[in-house]
């Protein structure tokens, strides 16, 4: 159940980011659910490994390199998922930052513990 709630939160955050950040668009609305599922699976399985591999860079940059990794993932998903378009890396960076902030806020508001 927690995975489904996390998926819905991430999907809502992606939908909000498409409305706020110029350069990010979703053509059919259901593609947001696919992007949310991909981001949820990445956060569950791949992100811990990436965090360990990039630990030296995260230490040097005081954790800011994680934002670059999130932006790269967002940009990559925009390239491989049809219907989800991310035009520039800066749009991907700000979109991923916005998704992270919205995800954090919704977790705190609804007291989800993932």
N, C-alpha and C positions, 0 to 999 in steps of 0.2 A: 504494500500500500504506500509506503514511503517513497518508493521509486516512482510510482505514478504521480504522487503529489509533487515531487521534485521535477518531473517531466512537465507537468502543467505549469508550474511556476516559471521554469525556464522558457517554455513556449510563450507565455504571456509577456515575459521580459523581452523576448525577441520581437514580438509583435509591437510592443511599445517602442523599441529601438528603431523599427522600420518607420514609424511615424515621426520620430524626433530627429534622427540622424539622416541628413541628406546623403545620398549615395548608396543607401541600402533599400532594397525593394523586394517585395514578395508578390509574385503574380497570382497564383491561386492561393487562397487563404490556408488551405490544408497543408501547404508546404511548411508553414510555421511549426506544425506538429512534428514533421520529419526533422527539421533543424533542431528543435527542442530535444528530440530523442537522441540525435547524434551528439549534442552537447552534454546531455545527461550521461550517456554511455562513456564519453570521453572523460568527464569529471569523475566517474566511478572507477574506471579501469586504467586508463592511460595516463591521466594527470599525475597520480602518485609516482609513477616511473619517471615521467618527464621532470617532476620536481626534484627527484633525487639526482638525475643526470645534470640538471642545470643548477644544482646547489651552489657551486662556486660562483657562478655569475649572479645568483640571487643574493649571496652574501656580499659581494662587492657592490652591487647596485641597491642594497638594502631592500630587496624584494621587488623592485620595480621591473626586473626582467620578466617576472610572471605576467605582467600586463602585456608585454611584447609577445609572449607565447600565446596568450589568449587572443590577441589580435591576429596573429598568424593563423590560428585555428579557425577563427571567424572568417578570415579572408579565404582560406582553403575551402571551407564549406560553401562559400559563395561561388567558388569556381567549379565544384563538383556536383552540387545539387541544382537541378534544373528548376527554375522558378524562384530561386533565391539568389539575388544579384548583389554583389558588393563591388563597387566600382574602384575604390582606391584603398590602399593600406590604411590611410588615416581614417577613412570611414569605418573600416574594420576595427581599428584600434578603439575609436570612440564608441562604436556599437558594442564591442566586447566589454568595454569599461561600463557602459550603461547597463548591459545585461547583468554584470557582476553586482553593481550597486542595487539594482531592482531585486535581484535574487536575494541579496543580503537583507534588504529592507523587508521583503515579504516573509522571509524566514523569521525575522525578529517580531514582526507584527502578529503572525499566526502561530508563533512558538513552535515551529517545526524543528526537530532535532535530527538532522540527517547524518 
